[in-house]
Amino acid sequence: MKEKELHELRQYLASLKDVTLPSYAELPSIPLYMEQVVAYVNKTLEPLSMEDRQLLTSFMVNNYVKAKIIAEPDKKKYNVNHLGYLLAISSLKSVLSMSDIALLIGMDDDVSSDKSVLYKFFKNMTEDVYHDLGSRTYRRIESFYETYQKNQEKDAEKADRYFRDSFGLIAMRMAIQSAVYQQMAHVLLQYLAKDMIGAAFDEKAFQPGTHELRHEMRQAKHAAERVAQIHEDAENEKKAIEAEKQKEAAKKKVAASKSKKKEGKSK
């Protein structure tokens, strides 16, 4: 593992211990146009991820309005309440369906009619989880890193392999935990939906439709093609490196042979 990448990862994990979201009072009080909203939300949530990608787009915002998850803008401008909701939705959309998010937001009035209070709940919960998981993961990585440094002196290749395997195990455990939490959250929300909507609740409405499934299949196909290409490129790079090593070894062998012959002639 490259030292530069490892340093960046350790910095990222260390930063999660101090993650903070803007308070309700710090959110822009002047209504913003769509482009400004998208830029603000992405910039605010940028520190939560190492990936350079947009968590929110204008297309997504329009869909949230269309689904009545957030209120329509006033004269194409979005207010502070819109921003609070869009920060929450952008944080949750990777683990919750639009139907589940709509259900949670639909419960807001039962909790409080004061949007600043609702936003504070989201802010505090988000920061608590990031601080807790960030600190625990950072400590694990630091522990593995100490062992890695000690093993580097004995066997660098074995140390690299141990460190990569350790990373993989941590990632797998966290992925399993994430999947279980996601499934449990969905089950709880399904129960709430039945309780809140009652006889009108149709479980099928909370399941992806044919169009959505086709879109998901297309995305999966493209993802599979990307992964296959990555593996192919990596394999070709390994072969090129191995070929270069063999070439260098052959050159050294020829040079050694010539040197030996010269020594023999000189005698």
C-alpha positions as CSV (number, residue, x, y, z in Angstrom):
1,M,0.0,0.0,0.0
2,K,1.4,3.4,-1.0
3,E,2.3,5.6,1.9
4,K,0.6,8.6,0.3
5,E,-2.7,6.8,0.0
6,L,-2.4,5.5,3.5
7,H,-1.7,8.9,4.9
8,E,-4.8,10.3,3.1
9,L,-6.9,7.6,4.5
10,R,-5.7,8.1,8.1
11,Q,-6.3,11.8,7.7
12,Y,-9.8,11.2,6.5
13,L,-10.6,8.8,9.4
14,A,-9.1,11.3,11.9
15,S,-11.2,14.1,10.5
16,L,-14.4,12.1,11.1
17,K,-13.9,12.4,14.8
18,D,-14.5,16.2,14.4
19,V,-17.2,16.2,11.7
20,T,-19.7,19.0,12.2
21,L,-22.7,20.1,10.1
22,P,-23.9,23.7,10.0
23,S,-26.4,24.6,12.7
24,Y,-29.9,25.7,11.6
25,A,-29.0,29.3,12.3
26,E,-25.9,28.9,10.0
27,L,-27.9,27.7,7.0
28,P,-28.3,30.4,4.4
29,S,-31.4,32.5,5.4
30,I,-31.7,34.1,2.0
31,P,-33.7,31.9,-0.5
32,L,-31.5,30.3,-3.1
33,Y,-31.9,29.2,-6.7
34,M,-31.5,25.6,-7.7
35,E,-27.9,25.8,-8.8
36,Q,-27.0,27.5,-5.5
37,V,-28.8,24.9,-3.5
38,V,-27.1,22.0,-5.3
39,A,-23.7,23.7,-4.8
40,Y,-24.3,24.4,-1.1
41,V,-25.5,20.9,-0.2
42,N,-22.6,19.2,-2.1
43,K,-20.0,21.5,-0.6
44,T,-21.4,21.0,3.0
45,L,-21.4,17.2,2.7
46,E,-18.1,17.0,0.8
47,P,-16.0,16.3,4.0
48,L,-18.0,13.2,4.7
49,S,-16.7,11.3,1.7
50,M,-13.3,10.9,0.0
51,E,-15.0,10.4,-3.3
52,D,-15.3,13.3,-5.8
53,R,-18.9,13.0,-6.7
54,Q,-22.1,14.9,-6.3
55,L,-24.6,13.7,-3.7
56,L,-27.3,16.1,-5.0
57,T,-28.2,17.2,-8.5
58,S,-31.0,19.4,-9.8
59,F,-32.7,16.3,-11.2
60,M,-32.9,14.8,-7.7
61,V,-34.3,18.0,-6.2
62,N,-37.0,18.1,-8.9
63,N,-37.9,14.4,-8.1
64,Y,-38.1,15.2,-4.4
65,V,-40.5,18.0,-5.1
66,K,-42.5,15.9,-7.5
67,A,-42.8,13.1,-4.9
68,K,-43.9,15.8,-2.4
69,I,-41.0,14.9,-0.1
70,I,-40.1,18.5,0.1
71,A,-42.3,21.5,-0.6
72,E,-42.3,23.3,-3.9
73,P,-40.0,26.3,-4.2
74,D,-41.4,29.8,-4.0
75,K,-40.7,31.5,-7.3
76,K,-38.0,29.0,-8.1
77,K,-36.2,29.8,-4.8
78,Y,-35.5,27.4,-1.9
79,N,-35.6,28.5,1.7
80,V,-33.7,27.4,4.8
81,N,-36.2,24.5,5.5
82,H,-35.6,23.1,2.0
83,L,-31.9,23.1,2.7
84,G,-32.3,21.3,6.0
85,Y,-34.4,18.6,4.4
86,L,-32.1,18.3,1.3
87,L,-29.0,17.8,3.6
88,A,-30.8,15.0,5.4
89,I,-32.1,13.4,2.3
90,S,-28.7,13.5,0.6
91,S,-27.2,11.8,3.6
92,L,-29.8,9.0,3.7
93,K,-30.6,8.3,0.0
94,S,-27.9,5.7,-0.4
95,V,-29.5,3.5,2.3
96,L,-33.2,4.4,2.2
97,S,-35.6,4.3,-0.7
98,M,-37.5,7.4,-1.7
99,S,-40.7,5.9,-0.2
100,D,-38.9,5.3,3.2
101,I,-37.5,8.8,3.2
102,A,-41.0,10.2,2.4
103,L,-42.4,8.2,5.3
104,L,-39.8,9.5,7.8
105,I,-40.3,13.1,6.7
106,G,-44.0,12.6,6.9
107,M,-43.6,11.9,10.6
108,D,-41.9,15.3,11.3
109,D,-45.0,17.1,12.5
110,D,-45.6,14.4,15.1
111,V,-42.1,15.1,16.5
112,S,-42.2,18.9,16.2
113,S,-43.6,21.7,14.1
114,D,-40.4,23.6,14.6
115,K,-38.1,22.8,11.6
116,S,-35.1,24.0,13.5
117,V,-35.7,21.4,16.2
118,L,-36.1,18.7,13.5
119,Y,-32.9,19.7,11.8
120,K,-31.1,19.7,15.1
121,F,-32.1,16.0,15.7
122,F,-30.7,15.1,12.3
123,K,-27.5,17.1,12.9
124,N,-26.8,15.7,16.3
125,M,-27.5,12.1,15.2
126,T,-25.3,12.4,12.1
127,E,-22.4,13.9,14.1
128,D,-22.7,11.3,16.9
129,V,-22.5,8.4,14.5
130,Y,-19.6,9.8,12.5
131,H,-17.7,10.7,15.7
132,D,-18.2,7.2,17.1
133,L,-17.6,5.1,14.0
134,G,-14.8,7.4,12.9
135,S,-12.9,7.1,16.2
136,R,-13.3,3.3,16.4
137,T,-12.2,2.7,12.8
138,Y,-9.3,5.1,13.2
139,R,-8.1,3.2,16.3
140,R,-8.3,-0.1,14.5
141,I,-6.4,1.2,11.5
142,E,-3.7,2.8,13.7
143,S,-3.3,-0.6,15.5
144,F,-2.9,-2.4,12.2
145,Y,-0.5,0.3,11.0
146,E,1.8,-0.1,14.0
147,T,2.0,-3.9,13.3
148,Y,2.5,-3.1,9.6
149,Q,5.5,-0.9,10.4
150,K,7.1,-3.5,12.6
151,N,6.6,-6.2,10.0
152,Q,8.0,-4.0,7.3
153,E,11.5,-4.4,8.7
154,K,11.2,-8.2,8.6
155,D,9.3,-8.9,5.4
156,A,7.9,-5.9,3.5
157,E,5.9,-8.1,1.1
158,K,4.2,-10.0,3.9
159,A,3.6,-6.8,5.8
160,D,1.8,-5.3,2.8
161,R,-0.3,-8.4,2.4
162,Y,-1.3,-8.5,6.1
163,F,-2.3,-4.8,6.0
164,R,-4.4,-5.2,2.9
165,D,-6.1,-8.3,4.4
166,S,-6.8,-6.4,7.6
167,F,-8.4,-3.6,5.6
168,G,-10.5,-6.0,3.7
169,L,-11.8,-7.7,6.9
170,I,-12.7,-4.3,8.4
171,A,-14.5,-3.2,5.3
172,M,-16.4,-6.6,5.1
173,R,-17.6,-6.3,8.7
174,M,-18.7,-2.7,8.2
175,A,-20.5,-3.7,4.9
176,I,-22.3,-6.5,6.7
177,Q,-23.3,-4.2,9.5
178,S,-24.5,-1.6,7.0
179,A,-26.6,-4.2,5.2
180,V,-28.2,-5.5,8.4
181,Y,-28.9,-2.0,9.7
182,Q,-30.4,-1.1,6.3
183,Q,-32.7,-4.1,6.3
184,M,-33.8,-3.6,9.9
185,A,-34.5,0.1,9.2
186,H,-36.6,-0.9,6.2
187,V,-38.6,-3.5,8.3
188,L,-39.3,-0.9,11.0
189,L,-40.4,1.7,8.4
190,Q,-42.7,-0.9,6.7
191,Y,-44.3,-1.5,10.1
192,L,-44.7,2.3,10.6
193,A,-46.2,2.6,7.1
194,K,-48.8,0.0,7.8
195,D,-49.6,1.6,11.2
196,M,-49.8,5.2,9.8
197,I,-51.4,4.5,6.4
198,G,-53.6,1.7,7.6
199,A,-55.9,-0.1,5.2
200,A,-54.8,2.1,2.4
201,F,-51.2,0.8,2.7
202,D,-50.1,-1.2,-0.3
203,E,-46.7,-2.9,0.3
204,K,-46.2,-3.0,-3.5
205,A,-46.1,0.8,-3.6
206,F,-43.0,0.7,-1.5
207,Q,-41.3,-1.8,-3.8
208,P,-39.4,-0.7,-7.0
209,G,-41.5,-0.8,-10.2
210,T,-40.6,-2.4,-13.5
211,H,-39.0,0.8,-14.9
212,E,-36.9,1.2,-11.7
213,L,-35.8,-2.5,-11.9
214,R,-34.8,-2.1,-15.5
215,H,-32.8,1.0,-14.6
216,E,-31.2,-0.9,-11.8
217,M,-30.3,-3.8,-14.1
218,R,-28.7,-1.4,-16.6
219,Q,-26.7,0.2,-13.8
220,A,-25.6,-3.2,-12.6
221,K,-24.5,-4.2,-16.1
222,H,-22.5,-1.0,-16.6
223,A,-20.9,-1.5,-13.1
224,A,-20.0,-5.1,-14.0
225,E,-18.3,-3.9,-17.2
226,R,-16.3,-1.3,-15.3
227,V,-15.1,-3.8,-12.7
228,A,-14.2,-6.3,-15.5
229,Q,-12.2,-3.6,-17.2
230,I,-10.4,-2.6,-14.0
231,H,-9.4,-6.3,-13.4
232,E,-8.2,-6.6,-17.0
233,D,-6.1,-3.5,-16.8
234,A,-4.6,-4.6,-13.4
235,E,-3.8,-8.0,-14.8
236,N,-2.2,-6.4,-17.9
237,E,-0.2,-4.1,-15.7
238,K,1.1,-7.1,-13.6
239,K,2.1,-9.0,-16.8
240,A,3.9,-5.9,-18.0
241,I,5.8,-5.5,-14.7
242,E,6.6,-9.2,-14.7
243,A,7.9,-9.1,-18.3
244,E,10.1,-6.1,-17.4
245,K,11.5,-8.0,-14.5
246,Q,12.3,-11.0,-16.6
247,K,13.8,-8.8,-19.2
248,E,16.1,-7.2,-16.6
249,A,17.0,-10.6,-15.1
250,A,17.9,-11.8,-18.6
251,K,20.1,-8.7,-19.2
252,K,21.9,-9.3,-15.9
253,K,22.4,-13.0,-16.7
254,V,23.9,-12.1,-20.1
255,A,26.1,-9.4,-18.5
256,A,27.3,-11.8,-15.8
257,S,28.0,-14.4,-18.5
258,K,30.1,-11.9,-20.5
259,S,31.9,-10.8,-17.4
260,K,32.7,-14.4,-16.5
261,K,34.1,-15.1,-20.0
262,K,36.3,-12.0,-19.8
263,E,37.7,-13.1,-16.5
264,G,38.4,-16.5,-18.0
265,K,40.3,-15.0,-21.0
266,S,42.3,-12.7,-18.7
267,K,43.5,-15.7,-16.8
